Amino acid sequence: MRHLTSIVAPALAAVALLSGGAALAHAKLVVATPAADASASNVRTVTLTFSESPVEKLSGVEIVMTAMPGMAKHAPMPVKGIKTALGSDGKTLVVNLPRTLPAGSYGLTWHVVTGDTHRSEGGYAFSVK
């Protein structure tokens, strides 16, 4: 019986570790356009590709203009009219903007919920020239 316990206990521990790791999985941002800290021009669409497929209706993006050239005390202004859609690959969130972003600095925050109901969130900054 002692021999059986020495075989079963490590096997059960391995199963617990493996199943626990899967339960803690969260989507990660893999690629973004424009990228973090990038300077872009003619930005009308933003794409965010994740490591897991987001649920479109439970995921979203907020973009805020944080600075405008020539206006030192510019208050943050949320970009309104953003529409998101899931790309054909099932892992890319396509952010359609109502118009081309004017020159300035922007902060982008995102949140996604995956099929296993885990929520992930993050953000980054970029600028438009």
C-alpha positions as CSV (number, residue, x, y, z in Angstrom):
1,M,0.0,0.0,0.0
2,R,2.9,2.4,0.8
3,H,4.2,1.8,-2.8
4,L,0.8,2.7,-4.3
5,T,0.6,6.0,-2.2
6,S,4.1,7.0,-3.4
7,I,2.9,6.7,-7.1
8,V,-0.6,8.1,-6.7
9,A,0.2,11.2,-4.6
10,P,2.7,12.7,-7.1
11,A,0.3,12.0,-10.0
12,L,-2.6,13.8,-8.2
13,A,-0.3,16.7,-7.4
14,A,0.6,17.0,-11.1
15,V,-3.0,16.9,-12.2
16,A,-3.8,19.7,-9.6
17,L,-1.0,21.9,-10.9
18,L,-2.0,21.4,-14.5
19,S,-5.7,22.0,-14.0
20,G,-5.0,25.0,-11.8
21,G,-2.8,26.6,-14.5
22,A,-5.6,26.4,-17.0
23,A,-8.1,27.9,-14.6
24,L,-5.8,31.0,-14.2
25,A,-5.4,31.6,-18.0
26,H,-6.1,35.2,-19.1
27,A,-5.9,36.8,-22.5
28,K,-2.8,38.9,-23.1
29,L,-2.4,41.6,-25.7
30,V,0.0,40.2,-28.3
31,V,0.0,42.9,-31.0
32,A,-1.5,46.4,-31.3
33,T,-1.7,48.9,-34.1
34,P,-0.7,51.6,-33.4
35,A,1.7,50.0,-30.9
36,A,2.5,51.2,-27.4
37,D,4.6,54.4,-27.4
38,A,4.4,54.6,-31.2
39,S,3.8,57.7,-33.2
40,A,1.4,57.2,-36.0
41,S,-0.5,59.2,-38.6
42,N,-3.9,58.9,-40.2
43,V,-5.3,56.7,-37.4
44,R,-8.9,55.8,-38.2
45,T,-8.7,52.2,-36.9
46,V,-6.9,50.5,-34.0
47,T,-6.4,46.8,-33.9
48,L,-5.7,44.7,-30.8
49,T,-4.7,41.0,-31.1
50,F,-5.0,38.8,-28.1
51,S,-3.6,35.4,-27.1
52,E,-7.2,34.1,-26.6
53,S,-10.5,34.9,-28.4
54,P,-12.4,37.7,-26.7
55,V,-16.2,37.6,-26.4
56,E,-17.1,40.6,-28.5
57,K,-20.1,41.8,-26.5
58,L,-18.2,41.7,-23.2
59,S,-15.1,43.4,-24.5
60,G,-14.3,47.0,-25.2
61,V,-11.9,49.9,-25.6
62,E,-11.7,53.4,-24.4
63,I,-9.5,56.0,-26.0
64,V,-8.8,59.4,-24.4
65,M,-6.9,62.3,-25.9
66,T,-4.4,63.3,-23.1
67,A,-2.6,66.2,-24.8
68,M,-3.0,68.4,-27.8
69,P,-0.2,70.3,-29.5
70,G,-0.2,74.0,-28.5
71,M,-2.6,73.5,-25.6
72,A,-0.5,72.9,-22.4
73,K,-3.5,72.7,-20.1
74,H,-5.6,70.5,-22.3
75,A,-8.1,68.4,-20.2
76,P,-8.4,64.7,-21.2
77,M,-11.1,64.2,-23.8
78,P,-12.6,60.8,-24.4
79,V,-13.0,59.8,-28.0
80,K,-16.7,59.2,-28.6
81,G,-18.4,57.0,-31.2
82,I,-16.0,54.1,-31.0
83,K,-17.3,50.9,-32.4
84,T,-15.6,47.5,-31.9
85,A,-15.9,44.3,-33.9
86,L,-14.2,40.9,-33.7
87,G,-11.8,40.4,-36.6
88,S,-12.0,37.3,-38.9
89,D,-9.2,35.6,-37.0
90,G,-11.4,35.5,-33.9
91,K,-8.6,37.0,-31.7
92,T,-8.4,40.6,-33.0
93,L,-10.6,43.4,-31.7
94,V,-11.0,45.9,-34.5
95,V,-11.7,49.4,-33.1
96,N,-13.4,51.7,-35.7
97,L,-13.1,55.4,-34.9
98,P,-15.8,57.9,-36.0
99,R,-13.1,60.0,-37.7
100,T,-9.3,60.2,-38.1
101,L,-7.7,61.1,-34.8
102,P,-6.2,64.6,-34.7
103,A,-2.6,65.2,-33.7
104,G,-2.0,64.6,-30.0
105,S,-1.2,62.1,-27.3
106,Y,-3.7,59.3,-26.5
107,G,-4.3,56.8,-23.7
108,L,-6.0,53.5,-24.7
109,T,-7.5,51.1,-22.2
110,W,-8.9,47.8,-23.1
111,H,-10.8,45.0,-21.4
112,V,-11.7,41.6,-22.8
113,V,-13.6,38.6,-21.5
114,T,-12.8,35.2,-22.9
115,G,-15.0,32.2,-23.3
116,D,-14.0,30.9,-19.9
117,T,-15.4,34.2,-18.4
118,H,-12.0,35.5,-17.3
119,R,-11.6,39.3,-17.6
120,S,-8.3,40.8,-18.6
121,E,-7.5,44.5,-18.9
122,G,-4.6,46.8,-19.8
123,G,-3.7,49.9,-21.5
124,Y,-1.0,51.9,-23.2
125,A,-0.2,55.3,-24.8
126,F,0.5,56.3,-28.3
127,S,0.6,59.6,-30.3
128,V,-0.6,60.9,-33.6
129,K,1.4,63.3,-35.6
